[in-house]
Amino acid sequence: TLSGVLKNLKLDQRRSDAEVLKVWNQSMAPDVVAHAQPAGLAKGTLFINVDNSVWLGEIVRYRRREILQRLQHSFGKDLIARLSFRIG
């Protein structure tokens, strides 16, 4: 049924979100983990909440490529194609 399919999709989404969070916490530098956390994944874009504008600038300017490479190494470029950072 359609509702069963939708339920499974939501379950898969939650599972992949949890997996991203686990890899994030294990593979990112502790200072990045302390100030930034994944907030969700949609259509190849991983949304990341950063706790303040100073860290937002630091991460976007100096660490975006490294973060993306580590996540793509774990999940592939299809699942995580882009990063979107925001204060939250």
C-alpha positions, -999 to +999 in steps of 0.1 A: +000+000+000+010+036-005+009+044+033+032+014+039+057+027+013+056+062+028+061+048+063+092+029+051+105+060+033+102+080+066+119+051+085+148+051+059+151+088+062+154+087+100+179+058+097+201+078+072+198+109+094+210+089+124+238+073+104+250+108+092+249+121+127+270+091+139+296+095+112+296+133+118+304+128+155+331+102+148+349+118+118+348+155+123+372+175+145+359+179+181+357+217+177+335+213+146+312+188+164+310+212+193+296+241+171+279+223+142+255+195+138+236+179+109+200+189+109+186+169+079+192+155+045+171+163+015+177+156-022+215+154-018+219+184+004+229+180+040+217+209+061+240+218+090+231+240+119+260+261+133+257+277+167+271+312+159+282+334+130+319+332+139+319+294+135+297+296+104+323+318+087+352+295+099+335+263+087+323+277+054+356+295+046+381+269+057+365+235+063+336+230+039+356+210+014+372+187+041+338+181+057+322+173+023+350+150+014+348+131+046+310+127+043+312+116+007+339+091+016+314+075+040+281+079+021+290+085-015+284+116-037+249+106-046+236+107-010+255+139+000+262+161-030+261+195-012+263+211+022+241+239+034+252+257+066+229+280+086+228+294+121+204+274+142 
